[in-house]
Amino acid sequence: MPRLTPQRWAARRRQILDGARGCFLRNGFHATSMKDVVDAAHMSPGAVYNHFTSKDELIAAICEQALAEVTETFDRLLDRRPLPPLDEALTAVFQHDSPLDAQRDSARLLVQIWAESIRSRPLAARVEPIFQAVRGVLTSLVNGYREQGAIPATAPAEDIADVLLATLQGTILRQAVLGDVDLQALRRGIRALWPQPPSAAPRERTP
């Protein structure tokens, strides 16, 4: 049997993850079996198990996919000078496909993952580094805004990153439970707490 190309391998992996997300959203983690995932992916059991040997691996992969999207988003922002306003940067993470598209089903999926990691120690061991990696990316973003004078250096960058991370997590939790998140309202609130970077406003000439 010919080997799969890297592109075909990645495509099959995405197909499996898409099927798993649909199953988890419909039935939850505990009511979803690997057979359900196999059926949803329209693949053979061997093909699915060749990529993922358990539901925990599938859940961790969904988390890691979300992390990759967050990291890529913030890396692109950090390459821009001046940085965009913080409200634009922070809400940019919701401009992706599931599970980071600001839809209620996507938010419910992420909350399910967090809850499952409390029950499952192996999953918690996979999820914790992902949280730490997001915190690290946000810390880099905070340092970038400090260089522009947009965020004061009155607290460690890590502490401010924790507040930003909590804002993102709280937004996701609210969307999962209530489904009433307004990203424009969130941006207004962020602008009230952290005004626009000085570089975004006209500079006054000194006499």
N, C-alpha and C positions, 0 to 999 in steps of 0.2 A: 504494500500500500504506500503511495507516495506521501512524503512528509508535507505537512501543511506549511505554507509560507507564513512569515511573521504577521502579515496583514490578515490572512485568513484565520490564524490563531486568535488574534486580537478581536476580529469580528465575531468569532464563535463565543469568546469570553463575554463580549458585550451582549450578545443574544441571550446567554444564560442569565446574566445579571438583570436584563430587562424582564425576563420571565419571572425571576425570583422576586423582583420588586412588586410586580403585579400580584403574585401569590401572597406576599407578606401584607400588602395593603388590603386585599380582600379578606384574608382569613387570620392574619396575625402570624407570629412566628411559630407558636406551639401547635397550631392547627395545620400548619403547612409541612408536608413531608417532602423528602427529596424526590419522591415519585411525582409529586405535584409540580415541582420545579422542572423535572425532566419533560413532563407533558407540556408545560407552558412554553418551554424553550423549543419544543418540536425537534428534539434531538434524542439520540440513544442514551441509555443510562451510562454506558462506557464513556461516551463523549463528554457527558456532564461531569462524571467523577474524575475524568482526566484533568479537569480544570479545578474542581472543588470537591473535596472529600466529605464536607459536612455543611450544615446550615450555618454554623459559626464562621466558617471560612467565607461563605457567601455574604453574611452580614458584615464581616470585617472588610471584605472587598468593596462593598457599597460605601462604607465609611471612608476607605482609602481613596475611592474615586472622588468623593466629595472633597476630601482634603486636597487632592491634586488640583481640583478646579479652584479652590480657594487660594492655594499657593500660586497657581498660574495667574489668577486675577491680580493679586497683590504684587507679584513680581513685575507684571506689566505696569502697574501704577507706580512702583518704585523707580522704574526707568524714566518716568516723566518728570521734567523739571520746568516750572514748578509743579508740585503735586496738585492733583485736583482737590476741591474742597472735601473735607473729611466726610460730610454727609453723603457725597457722591461715592467716595471710596468704600465706605462701610456698607452701603446698600448694593454695591456692584456684585457682591457675592450671590445675590438672589437672581441674577440675570443669567442663569444656566438652565440646563435640562435637569430633570429629577435626579437627585433629591434636593437641589438647591434652586428651585424655580419659584419660590414664594407661594406655591399652591398649597392648599390645606392638606391634600393627600401626601404631598412630599414632606410637609412638616410632621405629619403623623408618623411617617416612616422613620424619620430621624429620632423622634421621641421614643418610638418603640425600640430602636437600637440602643438608646441611652438606658432605657428601663431594663432591657435584656442584659446589658453589661453589668447591671447590679446583681442579677441572679447568677450569671455565668462568669466564673473567674477566668477561664481561658479567653472569653470574649473581652472581658475587662482588660486583660493584659494586651490585647490587640488595639482596643479603643483608646486607652490612656495615652499612649505615645502620639496618637492622632490629635488629641486635645492639646498636648504639649507642643506639637508642631504648629498648630494654628496659633497658639499663644506666641510662639517664637516669631511667626510671620507678622503678627500684629505688633509685636515689640519693635521689629524693624520699621514698620510703618510709622509708629509713634516717633521713633528717632528721626525719621525723615521729616516729619512735621516740626519737630523741635529745631532742626537745622534751618527751617524756614521761619522760625519764630511763631508758628501757628499754635503750638502747644507749649505752655510754660514748663520749665524744668523744676517744678515744685514737688514732684514725687518721682520715684523710680519708674522708668519706662515700662517695666514689667507690671507694675501696679495699674498703670493706665491701660495697658493691654488687657489686663483682667477685666476692667470695667467694660471695654469694648467687646470682649468675648462674651461677657454676661449679657450685654445688650443684644448681641446676635442670638444667643441661646434663648433669652427671654422672648425675643420676637418670634422665634421658631415655635416655642412652647405655646405662646398665645395663639398663633395661627393654627396650631394643632387642636387646641381646646375650643377656641372661640371662632376662629376663621374670619376675624374682622381686622386683620392687620392692613394698615394703609401705609405703604412705603413712603408716600409723599409726606404724610404726617410725621413719620419717623425721621425723615430728613429735616423737617422743620425743627423738631425737638433737638436733634444733634447740632443744628446750626445755632440754636439758642444756647447750648452748653459750650460749644466750641465754635466761635465765630469764624468767618472766612479767613483763609490765610492772608497775611498782609500783601503778598504778591498779587492777589486777585483784585485788590483795591487800588485806585490811583494813588500814587505817592505825591505828597505835598512837597513843593519846592522849598528849600531853606533859603532865607533871605541872604 
